[in-house]
Amino acid sequence: MLITMKSFKYIIFQFLFIVTLIINSYSNSNNINFKSILDSATVAYNKKDYNKAIQLYQHIINNGYTSAYLYYNLGNAYFRINELAKAIYYYEKAKLLNPKDLDILHNLKYANALISDKINELPEPFYITWFRQFTYLFDTNTWAWVSISLFLIILIFIYVNFLSSSIVFTRIVKSLAVFILFAWILSIGAAYYTYKHANSKQYAIIVSKVVEIKSSPDENSTSLFVLHEGTKVYIKDEFEDWLEIKISDGNTGWLKKNDIERI
């Protein structure tokens, strides 16, 4: 099994990328224990003091701690005080961290059913749907550990191949290495996708009650259509205080930055 210096450097680069993902993921969440504040927020929520619960949840977030559980509870609290856009916003943030959680998905679907805008989504290619569903198997951290494990297995295979003098054994090792290498590439892609998707800030929720979507970043430009609070949009571009957005049916236009909250 021939490994050139160039390909070996590439493997090392990918390994360091995965390690960086893990370090970044843990750097803000393992240093401070907010359990007592979280318990107080839970007590406030159970007593139906939702505003106090929101204040405590926000305090935890403002101090650098995030989790799907925290965003989910915050979304529930906002839903209880009828702030639908905020509820959807935090359900979406919870979904980014735990896209397979049934409670998050159920509440998000229920909240979306209550918003004014009913937009038909454009169909996407099957392979994009398949890959996204594949990445949902694990979160970024787990994909990172899978990638590191597969990377170490590849190194072991390389080492064993160098030591072995058996042709049959070498062929078996090479066959297994090809399979492991393919799985490693997939895991790298999944780790990168989940990390980028969670940190891209390319999606947002409309937080203003009603927003006129303009044809250009100008108050005097033509109004193309109207969106209401709670609608999810994709951010394509920005210009000064304006953002070009795209909705799920493919329509695009411009709105003011203060009309949305980036997920």
Secondary structure, DSSP 8 states (H G I E B T S, - for coil): ----HHHHHHHHHHHHHHHHHHHHHHHTTSS---HHHHHHHHHHHHTT-HHHHHHHHHHHHHTT---HHHHHHHHHHHHHTT-HHHHHHHHHHHHHH-TT-HHHHHHHHHHHTTSS---------HHHHHHHHHHTTS-HHHHHHHHHHHHHHHHHHHHHHHH---HHHHHHHHHHHHHHHHHHHHHHHHHHHHHHHHH---EEEE-SSEEEEESSSSTTS-EEEEEETT-EEEEEEEETTEEEEE-TTS-EEEEEGGGEEE-
